[in-house]
Amino acid sequence: MQEYIKIGQIINTHGHRGGLKIYPLTDDPQRFFDLRRVFVRPKPDATEMVVEYTVETVKLHQNFVLLTFKEITDMNQAEQLKNLYVEIPREEVRPLPEGSYYIFELVGLAVYEDERLLGELTDVLPTGSNDVYVVKTPAGKEIYLPALKSVVKRVDPEAGKILVKIPPGLLDE
C-alpha cells in the first residue's frame, strides 16, 4: 500500500476561481514549487482512498502557500477541500542530510536511556533554538527532552528507537 506524507493543510479558499490557501507543514515552503501533482483524502480519517490533483500554480503569501489545481475551477469545489491535507507519496519526500530526520520518521519511536525504556516519542516541538522531543512514559507522563547532541545520542528509525542521555536534574521531581 502506498504511503503518503502530509505537507500542508487546506485552511481556506482563495479567490473565486478555486484557489486554495494552504498552511505548510514543512520547514521549506519553496518545495511546493516543485510539485506537479498532490493527493488529498476526501475525509481526514480516510486510510486508503486518495484523490490526485494536478498543481497549476503556486504562490507564497505571508506564511501560507496559495495553490490552484487543474481539476478545481470554482470556489464551491474548493470549499469541499477545506480542512483536508495535501499529501505526497513518501518516495517523493526530499532526502535530508545524514543524521537529520523528518518528524514523521521520529514519532512513534521508543526512547531509551541505556537499557531503560523511557517511553514513546509522540511529538516534536520547534522552539526556534532547538527542537524539543515529547516522550510519553508508560505511566502516561510526558517528558520534554531538548533535541541536542549532548542529549540525543543515537536515532535508529530502522530499529525503532532513540537512545538518549538525560541531563542531571531534568527528571528530578
GROMACS elastic network, one bead per residue, 0.5 to 0.9 nm:
[ bonds ]
;  ai    aj funct       b0    kb
    1    48     6  0.80659   500
    2    48     6  0.84111   500
    2    89     6  0.69970   500
    2    90     6  0.79278   500
    3    88     6  0.85273   500
    3    89     6  0.59316   500
    3    90     6  0.56661   500
    3    91     6  0.84348   500
    4    39     6  0.82306   500
    4    87     6  0.58676   500
    4    88     6  0.53459   500
    4    90     6  0.52096   500
    4    91     6  0.86159   500
    5    86     6  0.84320   500
    5    87     6  0.52211   500
    5    88     6  0.54470   500
    5    89     6  0.62090   500
    5    90     6  0.57001   500
    5    93     6  0.79100   500
    5   104     6  0.80523   500
    6     9     6  0.78041   500
    6    25     6  0.71149   500
    6    26     6  0.88715   500
    6    85     6  0.61882   500
    6    86     6  0.58222   500
    6    88     6  0.66863   500
    7    23     6  0.86997   500
    7    24     6  0.60269   500
    7    26     6  0.59133   500
    7    32     6  0.88634   500
    7    85     6  0.74355   500
    7    86     6  0.58557   500
    7    87     6  0.55462   500
    7    88     6  0.71746   500
    8    22     6  0.59205   500
    8    23     6  0.53670   500
    8    26     6  0.73445   500
    8    65     6  0.86671   500
    8    84     6  0.87305   500
    8    85     6  0.57020   500
    8    86     6  0.50874   500
    8    87     6  0.70991   500
    9    21     6  0.84234   500
    9    22     6  0.53960   500
    9    23     6  0.51482   500
    9    24     6  0.65286   500
    9    25     6  0.72776   500
    9    82     6  0.82045   500
    9    83     6  0.62395   500
    9    84     6  0.58597   500
    9    86     6  0.59199   500
    9    87     6  0.88857   500
   10    13     6  0.79646   500
   10    20     6  0.65840   500
   10    21     6  0.58767   500
   10    23     6  0.64176   500
   10    24     6  0.88090   500
   10    81     6  0.67057   500
   10    82     6  0.52505   500
   10    83     6  0.51506   500
   10    84     6  0.55247   500
   10    85     6  0.59056   500
   10    86     6  0.69992   500
   11    20     6  0.77504   500
   11    21     6  0.58381   500
   11    22     6  0.57586   500
   11    23     6  0.65278   500
   11    81     6  0.85834   500
   11    82     6  0.54924   500
   11    83     6  0.52941   500
   11    84     6  0.77940   500
   11    85     6  0.89834   500
   12    19     6  0.87780   500
   12    20     6  0.60185   500
   12    21     6  0.50928   500
   12    22     6  0.72642   500
   12    78     6  0.82181   500
   12    79     6  0.73360   500
   12    81     6  0.83199   500
   12    82     6  0.55799   500
   12    83     6  0.75588   500
   13    16     6  0.82079   500
   13    18     6  0.67490   500
   13    19     6  0.56801   500
   13    21     6  0.55784   500
   13    22     6  0.87846   500
   13    66     6  0.89663   500
   13    75     6  0.66885   500
   13    78     6  0.59860   500
   13    79     6  0.62757   500
   13    81     6  0.85575   500
   13    82     6  0.72735   500
   14    17     6  0.79271   500
   14    18     6  0.68167   500
   14    20     6  0.50503   500
   14    21     6  0.57810   500
   14    66     6  0.73444   500
   14    67     6  0.85865   500
   14    68     6  0.89943   500
   14    75     6  0.78728   500
   14    78     6  0.85581   500
   15    18     6  0.66159   500
   15    19     6  0.58424   500
   15    20     6  0.81209   500
   15    74     6  0.87329   500
   15    75     6  0.72257   500
   16    19     6  0.72190   500
   16    73     6  0.86567   500
   16    74     6  0.59896   500
   16    75     6  0.51579   500
   16    76     6  0.86989   500
   17    68     6  0.85110   500
   17    72     6  0.79236   500
   17    73     6  0.54051   500
   17    75     6  0.57024   500
   17    78     6  0.85159   500
   18    68     6  0.66622   500
   18    69     6  0.78188   500
   18    72     6  0.55221   500
   18    76     6  0.73586   500
   18    77     6  0.66238   500
   18    78     6  0.50161   500
   18    79     6  0.81591   500
   19    66     6  0.68205   500
   19    67     6  0.58137   500
   19    69     6  0.74749   500
   19    72     6  0.78057   500
   19    73     6  0.80955   500
   19    74     6  0.77725   500
   19    75     6  0.72292   500
   19    78     6  0.67643   500
   20    65     6  0.81836   500
   20    66     6  0.56084   500
   20    67     6  0.52158   500
   20    68     6  0.61863   500
   20    69     6  0.84784   500
   20    75     6  0.88635   500
   20    78     6  0.66256   500
   20    79     6  0.86904   500
   20    81     6  0.84728   500
   20    82     6  0.83288   500
   21    64     6  0.65636   500
   21    65     6  0.59870   500
   21    67     6  0.66465   500
   21    82     6  0.89332   500
   22    64     6  0.56275   500
   22    66     6  0.60397   500
   22    67     6  0.72849   500
   22    85     6  0.87181   500
   22    86     6  0.82343   500
   23    63     6  0.73624   500
   23    64     6  0.52113   500
   23    65     6  0.65213   500
   23    66     6  0.89977   500
   24    27     6  0.78899   500
   24    28     6  0.83159   500
   24    29     6  0.62778   500
   24    32     6  0.89467   500
   24    63     6  0.79625   500
   24    64     6  0.64655   500
   24    65     6  0.67143   500
   25    28     6  0.86736   500
   25    29     6  0.82553   500
   26    29     6  0.61873   500
   26    31     6  0.85339   500
   27    30     6  0.89506   500
   28    31     6  0.58459   500
   28    32     6  0.83135   500
   29    32     6  0.58550   500
   29    33     6  0.81547   500
   29    60     6  0.77934   500
   29    63     6  0.87029   500
   29    64     6  0.81776   500
   29    65     6  0.71707   500
   30    33     6  0.57442   500
   30    34     6  0.78319   500
   30    60     6  0.80963   500
   31    34     6  0.55678   500
   31    35     6  0.72169   500
   31    94     6  0.87239   500
   32    35     6  0.53593   500
   32    36     6  0.88093   500
   32    58     6  0.68415   500
   32    59     6  0.86966   500
   32    65     6  0.78130   500
   32    67     6  0.87560   500
   33    36     6  0.83193   500
   33    57     6  0.82740   500
   33    58     6  0.59826   500
   33    59     6  0.80233   500
   35    38     6  0.71134   500
   35    54     6  0.87061   500
   35    55     6  0.66820   500
   35    58     6  0.88224   500
   35    88     6  0.89069   500
   36    53     6  0.86305   500
   36    54     6  0.60029   500
   36    55     6  0.51581   500
   36    56     6  0.76286   500
   37    52     6  0.67410   500
   37    53     6  0.55367   500
   37    55     6  0.53092   500
   37    56     6  0.88522   500
   37    69     6  0.86532   500
   37    88     6  0.79605   500
   38    51     6  0.83337   500
   38    52     6  0.58146   500
   38    53     6  0.54120   500
   38    54     6  0.66401   500
   38    55     6  0.70446   500
   38    86     6  0.63509   500
   38    87     6  0.58127   500
   38    88     6  0.54914   500
   38    89     6  0.83267   500
   39    50     6  0.59177   500
   39    51     6  0.53507   500
   39    53     6  0.60043   500
   39    54     6  0.88528   500
   39    85     6  0.82452   500
   39    86     6  0.58425   500
   39    87     6  0.50042   500
   39    88     6  0.60210   500
   39    89     6  0.81883   500
   40    43     6  0.84886   500
   40    44     6  0.88162   500
   40    49     6  0.87627   500
   40    50     6  0.54387   500
   40    51     6  0.52356   500
   40    52     6  0.66047   500
   40    53     6  0.76343   500
   40    81     6  0.81217   500
   40    84     6  0.68796   500
   40    85     6  0.59151   500
   40    86     6  0.52599   500
   40    87     6  0.61019   500
   40    88     6  0.87640   500
   41    44     6  0.62536   500
   41    45     6  0.79666   500
   41    46     6  0.61954   500
   41    47     6  0.80360   500
   41    48     6  0.82372   500
   41    49     6  0.62402   500
   41    51     6  0.60552   500
   41    52     6  0.89331   500
   41    81     6  0.89824   500
   41    84     6  0.69659   500
   41    85     6  0.70827   500
   41    86     6  0.81200   500
   41    87     6  0.83737   500
   42    45     6  0.86792   500
   42    46     6  0.70236   500
   42    49     6  0.75560   500
   42    50     6  0.67727   500
   42    51     6  0.71653   500
   42    80     6  0.86342   500
   42    81     6  0.75720   500
   42    84     6  0.74208   500
   43    46     6  0.52700   500
   43    47     6  0.88874   500
   43    49     6  0.89978   500
   43    81     6  0.89635   500
   43    84     6  0.69157   500
   44    47     6  0.85378   500
   44    83     6  0.79309   500
   44    84     6  0.57635   500
   44    85     6  0.71814   500
   46    49     6  0.63655   500
   46    50     6  0.80056   500
   47    50     6  0.82644   500
   53    69     6  0.60147   500
   53    70     6  0.70517   500
   53    71     6  0.64689   500
   53    72     6  0.84856   500
   54    68     6  0.84678   500
   54    69     6  0.53355   500
   54    70     6  0.54751   500
   54    71     6  0.69513   500
   55    58     6  0.76224   500
   55    67     6  0.70491   500
   55    68     6  0.61094   500
   55    70     6  0.64005   500
   55    71     6  0.88973   500
   56    67     6  0.73802   500
   56    68     6  0.54332   500
   56    69     6  0.52706   500
   56    70     6  0.57589   500
   57    66     6  0.78607   500
   57    67     6  0.56119   500
   57    68     6  0.52390   500
   57    69     6  0.73242   500
   57    70     6  0.89402   500
   58    65     6  0.69007   500
   58    66     6  0.56965   500
   58    68     6  0.69037   500
   59    64     6  0.85243   500
   59    65     6  0.57947   500
   59    66     6  0.50098   500
   59    67     6  0.66618   500
   60    63     6  0.73405   500
   60    64     6  0.59574   500
   60    66     6  0.60866   500
   60    67     6  0.89053   500
   61    64     6  0.52734   500
   61    65     6  0.60718   500
   61    66     6  0.68983   500
   62    65     6  0.81797   500
   68    71     6  0.86705   500
   68    72     6  0.72449   500
   68    73     6  0.84898   500
   69    72     6  0.53720   500
   69    73     6  0.77615   500
   70    73     6  0.70750   500
   72    75     6  0.81320   500
   72    76     6  0.89249   500
   72    77     6  0.59247   500
   72    78     6  0.63116   500
   73    76     6  0.85954   500
   73    77     6  0.69930   500
   73    78     6  0.78646   500
   74    77     6  0.56166   500
   74    78     6  0.64424   500
   74    79     6  0.88407   500
   75    79     6  0.60123   500
   75    80     6  0.88654   500
   76    79     6  0.51389   500
   76    80     6  0.68997   500
   77    80     6  0.55248   500
   77    81     6  0.74382   500
   78    81     6  0.55150   500
   78    82     6  0.71199   500
   79    82     6  0.55029   500
   80    83     6  0.88075   500
   80    84     6  0.87903   500
   81    84     6  0.56071   500
   81    85     6  0.83091   500
   82    85     6  0.85533   500
   87    90     6  0.89090   500
   88    91     6  0.82774   500
   88    92     6  0.65621   500
   88    93     6  0.74755   500
   89    92     6  0.55125   500
   89    93     6  0.72691   500
   90    93     6  0.54851   500
   91    94     6  0.81898   500
   92    95     6  0.88024   500
   96    99     6  0.80661   500
   96   100     6  0.58735   500
   96   101     6  0.67378   500
   96   102     6  0.79975   500
   97   100     6  0.56148   500
   97   101     6  0.82867   500
   98   101     6  0.83953   500
   99   155     6  0.79783   500
  101   104     6  0.82321   500
  101   105     6  0.63345   500
  101   106     6  0.70924   500
  101   155     6  0.88338   500
  102   105     6  0.53133   500
  102   106     6  0.68423   500
  103   106     6  0.51606   500
  103   107     6  0.62041   500
  103   123     6  0.77696   500
  103   124     6  0.66430   500
  104   107     6  0.54882   500
  104   108     6  0.83907   500
  105   108     6  0.80298   500
  105   109     6  0.81460   500
  105   157     6  0.67308   500
  106   109     6  0.57160   500
  106   121     6  0.69299   500
  106   122     6  0.83602   500
  106   123     6  0.82718   500
  106   124     6  0.83456   500
  106   155     6  0.83420   500
  106   157     6  0.69509   500
  106   160     6  0.85909   500
  106   161     6  0.86617   500
  106   162     6  0.84729   500
  107   110     6  0.88654   500
  107   120     6  0.77792   500
  107   121     6  0.52460   500
  107   122     6  0.52238   500
  107   123     6  0.60064   500
  107   124     6  0.77504   500
  108   120     6  0.57919   500
  108   121     6  0.53778   500
  108   122     6  0.60096   500
  108   123     6  0.85816   500
  108   160     6  0.78926   500
  108   161     6  0.87823   500
  109   119     6  0.86152   500
  109   120     6  0.56837   500
  109   121     6  0.55766   500
  109   122     6  0.81794   500
  109   156     6  0.86105   500
  109   157     6  0.70242   500
  109   159     6  0.86909   500
  109   161     6  0.50044   500
  109   162     6  0.66211   500
  110   117     6  0.71940   500
  110   118     6  0.76784   500
  110   119     6  0.58416   500
  110   121     6  0.63668   500
  110   135     6  0.86560   500
  110   160     6  0.61658   500
  110   162     6  0.61575   500
  110   163     6  0.86111   500
  111   116     6  0.85992   500
  111   117     6  0.60881   500
  111   118     6  0.55239   500
  111   119     6  0.54377   500
  111   120     6  0.56957   500
  111   121     6  0.65588   500
  111   135     6  0.73340   500
  111   160     6  0.87979   500
  111   161     6  0.56927   500
  111   163     6  0.59674   500
  111   164     6  0.71170   500
  112   115     6  0.61869   500
  112   116     6  0.54126   500
  112   118     6  0.53371   500
  112   119     6  0.73020   500
  112   120     6  0.89674   500
  112   161     6  0.71902   500
  112   162     6  0.61398   500
  112   164     6  0.61027   500
  112   165     6  0.85159   500
  113   116     6  0.53222   500
  113   117     6  0.66408   500
  113   118     6  0.67959   500
  113   162     6  0.85541   500
  113   163     6  0.57263   500
  113   164     6  0.50684   500
  113   165     6  0.57412   500
  113   166     6  0.71800   500
  114   117     6  0.82659   500
  114   163     6  0.69858   500
  114   164     6  0.75245   500
  114   165     6  0.77327   500
  115   163     6  0.88663   500
  117   120     6  0.85167   500
  117   137     6  0.82935   500
  117   138     6  0.86467   500
  118   135     6  0.74556   500
  118   136     6  0.77886   500
  118   137     6  0.56868   500
  118   138     6  0.76145   500
  118   143     6  0.85632   500
  119   135     6  0.57389   500
  119   136     6  0.51649   500
  119   138     6  0.57961   500
  119   139     6  0.87721   500
  119   140     6  0.88117   500
  119   142     6  0.87542   500
  119   143     6  0.86602   500
  120   134     6  0.82912   500
  120   135     6  0.52538   500
  120   136     6  0.53035   500
  120   137     6  0.66052   500
  120   138     6  0.81084   500
  120   161     6  0.88092   500
  121   124     6  0.79436   500
  121   133     6  0.66432   500
  121   134     6  0.56997   500
  121   136     6  0.63920   500
  121   137     6  0.89978   500
  121   162     6  0.87004   500
  122   133     6  0.77974   500
  122   134     6  0.56934   500
  122   135     6  0.57949   500
  122   136     6  0.64961   500
  123   132     6  0.83897   500
  123   133     6  0.61536   500
  123   134     6  0.50847   500
  123   135     6  0.73943   500
  124   131     6  0.64476   500
  124   132     6  0.56527   500
  124   134     6  0.59877   500
  124   147     6  0.89036   500
  125   130     6  0.87784   500
  125   131     6  0.54916   500
  125   132     6  0.50006   500
  125   133     6  0.64385   500
  125   134     6  0.74074   500
  126   129     6  0.79875   500
  126   130     6  0.66975   500
  126   132     6  0.64801   500
  127   130     6  0.58418   500
  127   131     6  0.55959   500
  127   132     6  0.71138   500
  128   131     6  0.72604   500
  130   146     6  0.68540   500
  130   147     6  0.62009   500
  130   148     6  0.70779   500
  131   145     6  0.86403   500
  131   146     6  0.62439   500
  131   147     6  0.52823   500
  131   148     6  0.80384   500
  132   144     6  0.62312   500
  132   145     6  0.54517   500
  132   147     6  0.53332   500
  132   148     6  0.86532   500
  133   143     6  0.79968   500
  133   144     6  0.56887   500
  133   145     6  0.50231   500
  133   146     6  0.62255   500
  133   147     6  0.62386   500
  134   142     6  0.64457   500
  134   143     6  0.58268   500
  134   145     6  0.65473   500
  134   146     6  0.89954   500
  135   141     6  0.82054   500
  135   142     6  0.55225   500
  135   143     6  0.50120   500
  135   144     6  0.63707   500
  135   145     6  0.75549   500
  136   139     6  0.79206   500
  136   140     6  0.57769   500
  136   141     6  0.56510   500
  136   143     6  0.63442   500
  136   144     6  0.89648   500
  137   140     6  0.51441   500
  137   141     6  0.52664   500
  137   142     6  0.62197   500
  137   143     6  0.73364   500
  138   141     6  0.75113   500
  139   142     6  0.89920   500
  143   171     6  0.78279   500
  144   170     6  0.87783   500
  145   148     6  0.84849   500
  145   151     6  0.75643   500
  145   152     6  0.85105   500
  145   164     6  0.89003   500
  145   166     6  0.78737   500
  145   170     6  0.84025   500
  146   151     6  0.68828   500
  146   152     6  0.80815   500
  147   150     6  0.84138   500
  147   151     6  0.66131   500
  147   152     6  0.60913   500
  148   151     6  0.52538   500
  148   152     6  0.58476   500
  148   153     6  0.86435   500
  149   152     6  0.51863   500
  149   153     6  0.62379   500
  149   154     6  0.87598   500
  150   153     6  0.68549   500
  150   164     6  0.84510   500
  150   165     6  0.73208   500
  150   166     6  0.88650   500
  150   167     6  0.83544   500
  151   163     6  0.86413   500
  151   164     6  0.53715   500
  151   166     6  0.60694   500
  151   167     6  0.69024   500
  152   155     6  0.74470   500
  152   162     6  0.73628   500
  152   163     6  0.62559   500
  152   165     6  0.65314   500
  152   166     6  0.86082   500
  153   162     6  0.76904   500
  153   163     6  0.54903   500
  153   164     6  0.51476   500
  153   165     6  0.67827   500
  154   161     6  0.83766   500
  154   162     6  0.57381   500
  154   163     6  0.50624   500
  154   164     6  0.69899   500
  155   159     6  0.89056   500
  155   160     6  0.84845   500
  155   161     6  0.64036   500
  155   163     6  0.64538   500
  155   164     6  0.88208   500
  156   159     6  0.54310   500
  156   160     6  0.60623   500
  156   161     6  0.54134   500
  156   162     6  0.60081   500
  156   163     6  0.83130   500
  157   161     6  0.61244   500
  157   162     6  0.77453   500
  158   161     6  0.79070   500
  159   162     6  0.87721   500
  166   169     6  0.83612   500
  166   170     6  0.67653   500
  166   171     6  0.77698   500
  167   170     6  0.57354   500
  167   171     6  0.82649   500
  168   171     6  0.76282   500
  168   172     6  0.81088   500
  169   172     6  0.50928   500
  169   173     6  0.85684   500
  170   173     6  0.86365   500
